[in-house]
Amino acid sequence: MRSAFTGQHSRWYTPEFAGDPWAEGVIKAMVGNTPLGRMGTVAEVSAVVDFLVSPGAGYINGQIIGIDGGFSA
């Protein structure tokens, strides 16, 4: 991966709907298929993003982190 050689890091996150009131119908359908049985909170998503931009994530590169309560598992 070219970015690994240039010193650039590539870290992506893919949150599920997190507290979006406009998507209530979609959320109800997804909750039934989510192993944790609930939607994630904005605080949970932001905690992952906070980690990904921290020095502790310095060795993570080229990964997509799903924040979806196990929905995509």
Secondary structure per residue as TSV (DSSP state, phi and psi in degrees):
chain	resnum	aa	ss	phi	psi
A	1	M	-	360.0	125.5
A	2	R	H	-59.7	-38.7
A	3	S	H	-62.6	-29.7
A	4	A	H	-65.7	-29.4
A	5	F	H	-87.5	-18.3
A	6	T	H	-97.5	-1.2
A	7	G	T	85.2	4.2
A	8	Q	-	-89.0	144.4
A	9	H	-	-108.6	142.9
A	10	S	-	-122.8	106.8
A	11	R	E	-131.0	123.8
A	12	W	E	-117.0	150.7
A	13	Y	E	-128.9	148.1
A	14	T	E	-129.3	87.4
A	15	P	E	-76.0	149.7
A	16	E	-	-75.6	180.0
A	17	F	-	-60.6	125.6
A	18	A	-	-124.1	92.6
A	19	G	S	73.2	30.2
A	20	D	-	-92.4	104.5
A	21	P	G	-63.6	-26.0
A	22	W	G	-70.0	-14.8
A	23	A	G	-108.9	31.2
A	24	E	H	-55.8	-44.0
A	25	G	H	-63.2	-43.4
A	26	V	H	-65.1	-41.8
A	27	I	H	-62.0	-45.3
A	28	K	H	-59.5	-40.6
A	29	A	H	-68.2	-38.5
A	30	M	H	-74.3	-35.3
A	31	V	H	-58.9	-36.9
A	32	G	T	-64.2	-23.3
A	33	N	T	-106.9	4.6
A	34	T	-	-95.4	123.1
A	35	P	T	-52.6	-34.8
A	36	L	T	-78.1	-11.6
A	37	G	S	72.0	18.8
A	38	R	S	-157.0	166.3
A	39	M	-	-88.1	153.6
A	40	G	-	-73.4	158.2
A	41	T	-	-97.8	162.5
A	42	V	H	-61.2	-36.9
A	43	A	H	-63.0	-38.1
A	44	E	H	-67.5	-41.6
A	45	V	H	-66.4	-44.7
A	46	S	H	-67.1	-28.6
A	47	A	H	-64.9	-38.4
A	48	V	H	-68.8	-44.1
A	49	V	H	-62.3	-41.2
A	50	D	H	-58.6	-42.9
A	51	F	H	-64.6	-43.4
A	52	L	H	-64.1	-25.3
A	53	V	T	-97.3	3.3
A	54	S	S	-88.7	163.3
A	55	P	G	-60.5	-25.9
A	56	G	G	-64.1	-19.5
A	57	A	G	-98.8	15.5
A	58	G	T	-59.5	-25.6
A	59	Y	T	-97.3	0.6
A	60	I	-	-89.1	125.9
A	61	N	-	-149.7	137.1
A	62	G	S	70.5	28.7
A	63	Q	E	-113.5	150.3
A	64	I	E	-114.1	118.2
A	65	I	E	-99.5	113.3
A	66	G	E	-82.5	124.7
A	67	I	E	-113.1	80.0
A	68	D	S	-141.2	20.7
A	69	G	T	63.6	20.2
A	70	G	T	93.6	3.6
A	71	F	T	-57.3	-40.1
A	72	S	T	-88.2	-0.6
A	73	A	-	-73.2	360.0
